[in-house]
């Protein structure tokens, strides 16, 4: 559906267009550095998610270094971030 994969912004811009939402009004939840980079390149906010079993101890730190606006250690942390509260940095 898109010409380039992450970290290019194509998939995020495509999703926003399909939903009729401006990129700058979008939030992306990602568990990969390439995904964080792609979301930011699309002009979107990016939340790093570290709740997956594949996430190692330094996962949050790597997502933060890639530019994630917030690091969410689990679903509860994601909910806090979406409500405008900053969850504690996990795995950093």
Biopython code that builds the backbone (N, CA, C, O; Angstrom):
import numpy as np
from Bio.PDB.StructureBuilder import StructureBuilder

atoms = [
    (1, "UNK", "N", (0.802, -1.198, 0.000)),
    (1, "UNK", "CA", (0.000, 0.000, 0.000)),
    (1, "UNK", "C", (0.851, 1.270, 0.000)),
    (1, "UNK", "O", (0.373, 2.344, -0.367)),
    (2, "UNK", "N", (2.126, 1.141, 0.418)),
    (2, "UNK", "CA", (3.022, 2.291, 0.404)),
    (2, "UNK", "C", (4.333, 1.887, -0.269)),
    (2, "UNK", "O", (4.693, 0.710, -0.313)),
    (3, "UNK", "N", (5.026, 2.880, -0.784)),
    (3, "UNK", "CA", (6.265, 2.610, -1.518)),
    (3, "UNK", "C", (7.425, 2.226, -0.602)),
    (3, "UNK", "O", (8.240, 1.376, -0.958)),
    (4, "UNK", "N", (7.501, 2.841, 0.564)),
    (4, "UNK", "CA", (8.637, 2.610, 1.455)),
    (4, "UNK", "C", (8.162, 2.204, 2.838)),
    (4, "UNK", "O", (7.129, 2.669, 3.321)),
    (5, "UNK", "N", (8.934, 1.329, 3.463)),
    (5, "UNK", "CA", (8.635, 0.912, 4.834)),
    (5, "UNK", "C", (9.299, 1.825, 5.848)),
    (5, "UNK", "O", (10.005, 2.768, 5.491)),
    (6, "UNK", "N", (9.061, 1.532, 7.116)),
    (6, "UNK", "CA", (9.681, 2.287, 8.202)),
    (6, "UNK", "C", (11.198, 2.204, 8.064)),
    (6, "UNK", "O", (11.709, 1.142, 7.709)),
    (7, "UNK", "N", (11.915, 3.246, 8.321)),
    (7, "UNK", "CA", (11.538, 4.475, 9.018)),
    (7, "UNK", "C", (10.972, 5.581, 8.129)),
    (7, "UNK", "O", (10.782, 6.702, 8.603)),
    (8, "UNK", "N", (10.700, 5.299, 6.860)),
    (8, "UNK", "CA", (10.036, 6.311, 6.026)),
    (8, "UNK", "C", (8.643, 6.582, 6.613)),
    (8, "UNK", "O", (8.055, 5.693, 7.229)),
    (9, "UNK", "N", (8.123, 7.767, 6.435)),
    (9, "UNK", "CA", (6.825, 8.112, 7.030)),
    (9, "UNK", "C", (5.614, 7.602, 6.248)),
    (9, "UNK", "O", (4.476, 7.828, 6.661)),
    (10, "UNK", "N", (5.842, 6.924, 5.135)),
    (10, "UNK", "CA", (4.762, 6.566, 4.211)),
    (10, "UNK", "C", (3.571, 5.867, 4.866)),
    (10, "UNK", "O", (2.429, 6.265, 4.637)),
    (11, "UNK", "N", (3.813, 4.842, 5.670)),
    (11, "UNK", "CA", (2.718, 4.073, 6.253)),
    (11, "UNK", "C", (1.887, 4.926, 7.211)),
    (11, "UNK", "O", (0.667, 4.776, 7.277)),
    (12, "UNK", "N", (2.534, 5.806, 7.941)),
    (12, "UNK", "CA", (1.829, 6.669, 8.884)),
    (12, "UNK", "C", (1.009, 7.728, 8.156)),
    (12, "UNK", "O", (-0.120, 8.020, 8.550)),
    (13, "UNK", "N", (1.568, 8.299, 7.101)),
    (13, "UNK", "CA", (0.826, 9.281, 6.315)),
    (13, "UNK", "C", (-0.358, 8.621, 5.610)),
    (13, "UNK", "O", (-1.432, 9.214, 5.514)),
    (14, "UNK", "N", (-0.168, 7.414, 5.125)),
    (14, "UNK", "CA", (-1.255, 6.666, 4.480)),
    (14, "UNK", "C", (-2.390, 6.407, 5.477)),
    (14, "UNK", "O", (-3.560, 6.620, 5.158)),
    (15, "UNK", "N", (-2.047, 5.954, 6.668)),
    (15, "UNK", "CA", (-3.063, 5.672, 7.685)),
    (15, "UNK", "C", (-3.840, 6.936, 8.050)),
    (15, "UNK", "O", (-5.065, 6.900, 8.155)),
    (16, "UNK", "N", (-3.144, 8.039, 8.240)),
    (16, "UNK", "CA", (-3.816, 9.298, 8.579)),
    (16, "UNK", "C", (-4.743, 9.732, 7.450)),
    (16, "UNK", "O", (-5.867, 10.167, 7.703)),
    (17, "UNK", "N", (-4.282, 9.619, 6.212)),
    (17, "UNK", "CA", (-5.109, 10.004, 5.070)),
    (17, "UNK", "C", (-6.359, 9.130, 4.985)),
    (17, "UNK", "O", (-7.450, 9.630, 4.708)),
    (18, "UNK", "N", (-6.204, 7.838, 5.221)),
    (18, "UNK", "CA", (-7.342, 6.920, 5.171)),
    (18, "UNK", "C", (-8.381, 7.246, 6.241)),
    (18, "UNK", "O", (-9.575, 7.023, 6.040)),
    (19, "UNK", "N", (-7.932, 7.767, 7.366)),
    (19, "UNK", "CA", (-8.847, 8.116, 8.461)),
    (19, "UNK", "C", (-9.310, 9.565, 8.398)),
    (19, "UNK", "O", (-10.160, 9.986, 9.183)),
    (20, "UNK", "N", (-8.748, 10.328, 7.461)),
    (20, "UNK", "CA", (-9.129, 11.729, 7.323)),
    (20, "UNK", "C", (-8.631, 12.604, 8.450)),
    (20, "UNK", "O", (-9.272, 13.594, 8.806)),
    (21, "UNK", "N", (-7.490, 12.245, 9.016)),
    (21, "UNK", "CA", (-6.908, 12.981, 10.141)),
    (21, "UNK", "C", (-5.594, 13.629, 9.699)),
    (21, "UNK", "O", (-4.778, 12.987, 9.039)),
    (22, "UNK", "N", (-5.394, 14.866, 10.051)),
    (22, "UNK", "CA", (-4.142, 15.552, 9.735)),
    (22, "UNK", "C", (-3.004, 14.921, 10.535)),
    (22, "UNK", "O", (-3.182, 14.611, 11.714)),
    (23, "UNK", "N", (-1.845, 14.726, 9.920)),
    (23, "UNK", "CA", (-0.716, 14.119, 10.636)),
    (23, "UNK", "C", (-0.388, 14.805, 11.957)),
    (23, "UNK", "O", (-0.084, 14.133, 12.942)),
    (24, "UNK", "N", (-0.444, 16.108, 11.991)),
    (24, "UNK", "CA", (-0.084, 16.824, 13.218)),
    (24, "UNK", "C", (-1.107, 16.624, 14.336)),
    (24, "UNK", "O", (-0.849, 17.010, 15.476)),
    (25, "UNK", "N", (-2.255, 16.032, 14.034)),
    (25, "UNK", "CA", (-3.264, 15.725, 15.056)),
    (25, "UNK", "C", (-3.274, 14.240, 15.390)),
    (25, "UNK", "O", (-4.196, 13.744, 16.038)),
    (26, "UNK", "N", (-2.245, 13.538, 14.942)),
    (26, "UNK", "CA", (-2.163, 12.085, 15.120)),
    (26, "UNK", "C", (-1.144, 11.704, 16.178)),
    (26, "UNK", "O", (-0.174, 12.420, 16.428)),
    (27, "UNK", "N", (-1.393, 10.556, 16.790)),
    (27, "UNK", "CA", (-0.461, 9.971, 17.747)),
    (27, "UNK", "C", (-0.175, 8.548, 17.290)),
    (27, "UNK", "O", (-1.093, 7.791, 16.976)),
    (28, "UNK", "N", (1.093, 8.191, 17.256)),
    (28, "UNK", "CA", (1.512, 6.845, 16.887)),
    (28, "UNK", "C", (2.066, 6.160, 18.130)),
    (28, "UNK", "O", (2.847, 6.748, 18.877)),
    (29, "UNK", "N", (1.658, 4.920, 18.345)),
    (29, "UNK", "CA", (2.212, 4.097, 19.418)),
    (29, "UNK", "C", (3.101, 3.074, 18.746)),
    (29, "UNK", "O", (2.629, 2.285, 17.927)),
    (30, "UNK", "N", (4.374, 3.075, 19.076)),
    (30, "UNK", "CA", (5.353, 2.221, 18.406)),
    (30, "UNK", "C", (6.270, 1.542, 19.397)),
    (30, "UNK", "O", (6.583, 2.080, 20.459)),
    (31, "UNK", "N", (6.696, 0.341, 19.025)),
    (31, "UNK", "CA", (7.655, -0.379, 19.867)),
    (31, "UNK", "C", (9.003, -0.544, 19.164)),
    (31, "UNK", "O", (9.847, -1.323, 19.610)),
    (32, "UNK", "N", (9.205, 0.193, 18.061)),
    (32, "UNK", "CA", (10.482, 0.088, 17.349)),
    (32, "UNK", "C", (11.083, 1.465, 17.100)),
    (32, "UNK", "O", (10.364, 2.454, 16.963)),
    (33, "UNK", "N", (12.394, 1.513, 17.045)),
    (33, "UNK", "CA", (13.097, 2.763, 16.742)),
    (33, "UNK", "C", (12.697, 3.242, 15.359)),
    (33, "UNK", "O", (12.434, 4.430, 15.177)),
    (34, "UNK", "N", (12.645, 2.344, 14.374)),
    (34, "UNK", "CA", (12.257, 2.728, 13.011)),
    (34, "UNK", "C", (10.850, 3.311, 12.991)),
    (34, "UNK", "O", (10.589, 4.256, 12.247)),
    (35, "UNK", "N", (9.945, 2.771, 13.790)),
    (35, "UNK", "CA", (8.588, 3.287, 13.855)),
    (35, "UNK", "C", (8.528, 4.669, 14.469)),
    (35, "UNK", "O", (7.796, 5.533, 13.985)),
    (36, "UNK", "N", (9.293, 4.890, 15.534)),
    (36, "UNK", "CA", (9.361, 6.223, 16.151)),
    (36, "UNK", "C", (9.895, 7.223, 15.134)),
    (36, "UNK", "O", (9.340, 8.312, 14.983)),
    (37, "UNK", "N", (10.956, 6.866, 14.445)),
    (37, "UNK", "CA", (11.550, 7.756, 13.442)),
    (37, "UNK", "C", (10.563, 8.059, 12.326)),
    (37, "UNK", "O", (10.468, 9.204, 11.884)),
    (38, "UNK", "N", (9.828, 7.057, 11.862)),
    (38, "UNK", "CA", (8.848, 7.257, 10.794)),
    (38, "UNK", "C", (7.704, 8.154, 11.223)),
    (38, "UNK", "O", (7.271, 9.020, 10.464)),
    (39, "UNK", "N", (7.212, 7.951, 12.439)),
    (39, "UNK", "CA", (6.124, 8.786, 12.950)),
    (39, "UNK", "C", (6.557, 10.246, 13.049)),
    (39, "UNK", "O", (5.811, 11.145, 12.660)),
    (40, "UNK", "N", (7.744, 10.478, 13.561)),
    (40, "UNK", "CA", (8.246, 11.848, 13.684)),
    (40, "UNK", "C", (8.462, 12.475, 12.310)),
    (40, "UNK", "O", (8.185, 13.659, 12.117)),
    (41, "UNK", "N", (8.959, 11.682, 11.353)),
    (41, "UNK", "CA", (9.151, 12.190, 9.996)),
    (41, "UNK", "C", (7.817, 12.558, 9.351)),
    (41, "UNK", "O", (7.768, 13.420, 8.473)),
    (42, "UNK", "N", (6.732, 11.905, 9.786)),
    (42, "UNK", "CA", (5.397, 12.210, 9.270)),
    (42, "UNK", "C", (4.788, 13.424, 9.952)),
    (42, "UNK", "O", (3.711, 13.874, 9.561)),
    (43, "UNK", "N", (5.463, 13.966, 10.971)),
    (43, "UNK", "CA", (4.948, 15.114, 11.688)),
    (43, "UNK", "C", (3.962, 14.753, 12.784)),
    (43, "UNK", "O", (3.150, 15.582, 13.195)),
    (44, "UNK", "N", (4.031, 13.520, 13.255)),
    (44, "UNK", "CA", (3.112, 13.017, 14.269)),
    (44, "UNK", "C", (3.814, 12.909, 15.617)),
    (44, "UNK", "O", (5.042, 12.869, 15.688)),
    (45, "UNK", "N", (3.024, 12.863, 16.682)),
    (45, "UNK", "CA", (3.571, 12.548, 18.004)),
    (45, "UNK", "C", (3.828, 11.062, 18.041)),
    (45, "UNK", "O", (3.110, 10.286, 17.412)),
    (46, "UNK", "N", (4.840, 10.663, 18.768)),
    (46, "UNK", "CA", (5.195, 9.249, 18.854)),
    (46, "UNK", "C", (5.366, 8.844, 20.307)),
    (46, "UNK", "O", (6.140, 9.452, 21.046)),
    (47, "UNK", "N", (4.636, 7.812, 20.711)),
    (47, "UNK", "CA", (4.761, 7.240, 22.046)),
    (47, "UNK", "C", (5.461, 5.907, 21.913)),
    (47, "UNK", "O", (5.045, 5.056, 21.126)),
    (48, "UNK", "N", (6.523, 5.721, 22.678)),
    (48, "UNK", "CA", (7.240, 4.457, 22.682)),
    (48, "UNK", "C", (6.581, 3.479, 23.636)),
    (48, "UNK", "O", (6.291, 3.827, 24.781)),
    (49, "UNK", "N", (6.342, 2.264, 23.179)),
    (49, "UNK", "CA", (5.700, 1.234, 23.998)),
    (49, "UNK", "C", (6.698, 0.144, 24.336)),
    (49, "UNK", "O", (7.345, -0.411, 23.448)),
    (50, "UNK", "N", (6.822, -0.161, 25.608)),
    (50, "UNK", "CA", (7.796, -1.151, 26.083)),
    (50, "UNK", "C", (7.132, -2.346, 26.749)),
    (50, "UNK", "O", (7.798, -3.090, 27.468)),
    (51, "UNK", "N", (5.855, -2.549, 26.532)),
    (51, "UNK", "CA", (5.121, -3.599, 27.230)),
    (51, "UNK", "C", (5.207, -4.971, 26.606)),
    (51, "UNK", "O", (4.682, -5.931, 27.170)),
    (52, "UNK", "N", (5.849, -5.097, 25.466)),
    (52, "UNK", "CA", (5.939, -6.389, 24.801)),
    (52, "UNK", "C", (7.003, -7.285, 25.412)),
    (52, "UNK", "O", (7.990, -6.807, 25.971)),
    (53, "UNK", "N", (6.790, -8.590, 25.299)),
    (53, "UNK", "CA", (7.753, -9.539, 25.871)),
    (53, "UNK", "C", (9.100, -9.493, 25.156)),
    (53, "UNK", "O", (10.097, -9.981, 25.688)),
    (54, "UNK", "N", (9.140, -8.916, 23.964)),
    (54, "UNK", "CA", (10.391, -8.811, 23.201)),
    (54, "UNK", "C", (11.243, -7.626, 23.635)),
    (54, "UNK", "O", (12.387, -7.503, 23.197)),
    (55, "UNK", "N", (10.711, -6.752, 24.484)),
    (55, "UNK", "CA", (11.423, -5.541, 24.892)),
    (55, "UNK", "C", (12.469, -5.860, 25.958)),
    (55, "UNK", "O", (12.151, -6.411, 27.011)),
    (56, "UNK", "N", (13.699, -5.512, 25.672)),
    (56, "UNK", "CA", (14.801, -5.741, 26.593)),
    (56, "UNK", "C", (14.917, -4.579, 27.580)),
    (56, "UNK", "O", (14.182, -3.596, 27.484)),
    (57, "UNK", "N", (15.825, -4.700, 28.507)),
    (57, "UNK", "CA", (15.974, -3.715, 29.583)),
    (57, "UNK", "C", (16.224, -2.295, 29.084)),
    (57, "UNK", "O", (15.791, -1.341, 29.730)),
    (58, "UNK", "N", (16.904, -2.129, 27.962)),
    (58, "UNK", "CA", (17.223, -0.796, 27.454)),
    (58, "UNK", "C", (16.253, -0.302, 26.384)),
    (58, "UNK", "O", (16.524, 0.703, 25.727)),
    (59, "UNK", "N", (15.137, -0.987, 26.200)),
    (59, "UNK", "CA", (14.208, -0.658, 25.111)),
    (59, "UNK", "C", (13.668, 0.766, 25.228)),
    (59, "UNK", "O", (13.675, 1.509, 24.246)),
    (60, "UNK", "N", (13.208, 1.149, 26.393)),
    (60, "UNK", "CA", (12.683, 2.494, 26.591)),
    (60, "UNK", "C", (13.717, 3.567, 26.320)),
    (60, "UNK", "O", (13.412, 4.608, 25.737)),
    (61, "UNK", "N", (14.928, 3.310, 26.743)),
    (61, "UNK", "CA", (16.022, 4.260, 26.499)),
    (61, "UNK", "C", (16.256, 4.449, 25.000)),
    (61, "UNK", "O", (16.460, 5.572, 24.536)),
    (62, "UNK", "N", (16.226, 3.353, 24.247)),
    (62, "UNK", "CA", (16.439, 3.446, 22.791)),
    (62, "UNK", "C", (15.292, 4.192, 22.106)),
    (62, "UNK", "O", (15.533, 4.983, 21.194)),
    (63, "UNK", "N", (14.057, 3.955, 22.529)),
    (63, "UNK", "CA", (12.916, 4.668, 21.951)),
    (63, "UNK", "C", (12.961, 6.152, 22.309)),
    (63, "UNK", "O", (12.648, 7.007, 21.480)),
    (64, "UNK", "N", (13.349, 6.448, 23.538)),
    (64, "UNK", "CA", (13.499, 7.838, 23.964)),
    (64, "UNK", "C", (14.583, 8.536, 23.138)),
    (64, "UNK", "O", (14.386, 9.664, 22.686)),
    (65, "UNK", "N", (15.714, 7.877, 22.942)),
    (65, "UNK", "CA", (16.802, 8.452, 22.147)),
    (65, "UNK", "C", (16.377, 8.692, 20.699)),
    (65, "UNK", "O", (16.891, 9.600, 20.045)),
    (66, "UNK", "N", (15.445, 7.884, 20.195)),
    (66, "UNK", "CA", (14.948, 8.051, 18.832)),
    (66, "UNK", "C", (13.975, 9.221, 18.722)),
    (66, "UNK", "O", (13.636, 9.650, 17.619)),
    (67, "UNK", "N", (13.522, 9.743, 19.883)),
    (67, "UNK", "CA", (12.669, 10.925, 19.881)),
    (67, "UNK", "C", (11.252, 10.723, 20.364)),
    (67, "UNK", "O", (10.418, 11.612, 20.189)),
    (68, "UNK", "N", (10.948, 9.586, 20.965)),
    (68, "UNK", "CA", (9.594, 9.346, 21.462)),
    (68, "UNK", "C", (9.182, 10.436, 22.456)),
    (68, "UNK", "O", (9.968, 10.833, 23.316)),
    (69, "UNK", "N", (7.964, 10.903, 22.330)),
    (69, "UNK", "CA", (7.434, 11.940, 23.220)),
    (69, "UNK", "C", (7.207, 11.421, 24.633)),
    (69, "UNK", "O", (7.356, 12.163, 25.604)),
    (70, "UNK", "N", (6.849, 10.155, 24.744)),
    (70, "UNK", "CA", (6.626, 9.517, 26.037)),
    (70, "UNK", "C", (7.003, 8.052, 25.897)),
    (70, "UNK", "O", (6.926, 7.476, 24.812)),
    (71, "UNK", "N", (7.406, 7.466, 26.998)),
    (71, "UNK", "CA", (7.716, 6.040, 27.031)),
    (71, "UNK", "C", (6.661, 5.378, 27.905)),
    (71, "UNK", "O", (6.491, 5.745, 29.068)),
    (72, "UNK", "N", (5.960, 4.411, 27.349)),
    (72, "UNK", "CA", (4.863, 3.743, 28.040)),
    (72, "UNK", "C", (5.281, 2.315, 28.376)),
    (72, "UNK", "O", (5.507, 1.507, 27.476)),
    (73, "UNK", "N", (5.384, 2.005, 29.656)),
    (73, "UNK", "CA", (5.851, 0.681, 30.058)),
    (73, "UNK", "C", (4.801, -0.415, 29.873)),
    (73, "UNK", "O", (5.130, -1.600, 29.817)),
    (74, "UNK", "N", (3.528, -0.002, 29.780)),
    (74, "UNK", "CA", (2.440, -0.971, 29.674)),
    (74, "UNK", "C", (1.186, -0.230, 29.214)),
    (74, "UNK", "O", (1.242, 0.965, 28.924)),
    (75, "UNK", "N", (0.056, -0.933, 29.145)),
    (75, "UNK", "CA", (-1.185, -0.322, 28.681)),
    (75, "UNK", "C", (-1.636, 0.815, 29.597)),
    (75, "UNK", "O", (-2.173, 1.812, 29.115)),
    (76, "UNK", "N", (-1.429, 0.685, 30.897)),
    (76, "UNK", "CA", (-1.807, 1.749, 31.833)),
    (76, "UNK", "C", (-0.983, 3.010, 31.563)),
    (76, "UNK", "O", (-1.512, 4.120, 31.605)),
    (77, "UNK", "N", (0.302, 2.839, 31.287)),
    (77, "UNK", "CA", (1.158, 3.975, 30.962)),
    (77, "UNK", "C", (0.747, 4.632, 29.657)),
    (77, "UNK", "O", (0.836, 5.851, 29.513)),
    (78, "UNK", "N", (0.297, 3.826, 28.707)),
    (78, "UNK", "CA", (-0.187, 4.365, 27.443)),
    (78, "UNK", "C", (-1.435, 5.212, 27.674)),
    (78, "UNK", "O", (-1.573, 6.290, 27.096)),
    (79, "UNK", "N", (-2.331, 4.732, 28.507)),
    (79, "UNK", "CA", (-3.543, 5.484, 28.825)),
    (79, "UNK", "C", (-3.186, 6.829, 29.457)),
    (79, "UNK", "O", (-3.780, 7.851, 29.112)),
    (80, "UNK", "N", (-2.226, 6.836, 30.375)),
    (80, "UNK", "CA", (-1.787, 8.085, 31.003)),
    (80, "UNK", "C", (-1.223, 9.048, 29.966)),
    (80, "UNK", "O", (-1.523, 10.242, 29.996)),
    (81, "UNK", "N", (-0.409, 8.534, 29.050)),
    (81, "UNK", "CA", (0.188, 9.374, 28.019)),
    (81, "UNK", "C", (-0.889, 9.973, 27.114)),
    (81, "UNK", "O", (-0.807, 11.144, 26.744)),
    (82, "UNK", "N", (-1.891, 9.180, 26.758)),
    (82, "UNK", "CA", (-2.971, 9.674, 25.907)),
    (82, "UNK", "C", (-3.819, 10.725, 26.609)),
    (82, "UNK", "O", (-4.412, 11.586, 25.959)),
    (83, "UNK", "N", (-3.875, 10.655, 27.931)),
    (83, "UNK", "CA", (-4.625, 11.634, 28.707)),
    (83, "UNK", "C", (-3.799, 12.882, 29.016)),
    (83, "UNK", "O", (-4.290, 13.818, 29.646)),
    (84, "UNK", "N", (-2.550, 12.888, 28.570)),
    (84, "UNK", "CA", (-1.705, 14.050, 28.761)),
    (84, "UNK", "C", (-0.818, 14.007, 29.977)),
    (84, "UNK", "O", (-0.134, 14.982, 30.286)),
    (85, "UNK", "N", (-0.821, 12.878, 30.676)),
    (85, "UNK", "CA", (0.061, 12.713, 31.810)),
    (85, "UNK", "C", (1.285, 11.947, 31.348)),
    (85, "UNK", "O", (1.180, 11.093, 30.468)),
    (86, "UNK", "N", (2.421, 12.230, 31.914)),
    (86, "UNK", "CA", (3.651, 11.541, 31.536)),
    (86, "UNK", "C", (3.855, 10.292, 32.378)),
    (86, "UNK", "O", (3.995, 10.387, 33.598)),
    (87, "UNK", "N", (3.874, 9.100, 31.737)),
    (87, "UNK", "CA", (4.185, 7.899, 32.517)),
    (87, "UNK", "C", (5.651, 7.892, 32.891)),
    (87, "UNK", "O", (6.470, 8.560, 32.259)),
    (88, "UNK", "N", (5.969, 7.147, 33.901)),
    (88, "UNK", "CA", (7.375, 7.002, 34.298)),
    (88, "UNK", "C", (8.136, 6.338, 33.163)),
    (88, "UNK", "O", (7.602, 5.472, 32.471)),
    (89, "UNK", "N", (9.365, 6.741, 32.978)),
    (89, "UNK", "CA", (10.190, 6.151, 31.919)),
    (89, "UNK", "C", (10.505, 4.707, 32.313)),
    (89, "UNK", "O", (11.054, 4.453, 33.385)),
    (90, "UNK", "N", (10.159, 3.788, 31.458)),
    (90, "UNK", "CA", (10.400, 2.374, 31.733)),
    (90, "UNK", "C", (11.552, 1.876, 30.902)),
    (90, "UNK", "O", (11.774, 2.347, 29.787)),
    (91, "UNK", "N", (12.281, 0.933, 31.435)),
    (91, "UNK", "CA", (13.380, 0.307, 30.707)),
    (91, "UNK", "C", (14.423, 1.306, 30.253)),
    (91, "UNK", "O", (15.063, 1.096, 29.222)),
    (92, "UNK", "N", (14.610, 2.370, 30.983)),
    (92, "UNK", "CA", (15.602, 3.370, 30.580)),
    (92, "UNK", "C", (16.709, 3.439, 31.594)),
    (92, "UNK", "O", (17.644, 4.224, 31.434)),
]
sb = StructureBuilder()
sb.init_structure("model")
sb.init_model(0)
sb.init_chain("A")
sb.init_seg("    ")
for serial, (resi, resn, name, xyz) in enumerate(atoms, 1):
    if name == "N":
        sb.init_residue(resn, " ", resi, " ")
    sb.init_atom(name, np.array(xyz, "f"), 0.0, 1.0, " ", f" {name:<3s}", serial, name[0])
structure = sb.get_structure()
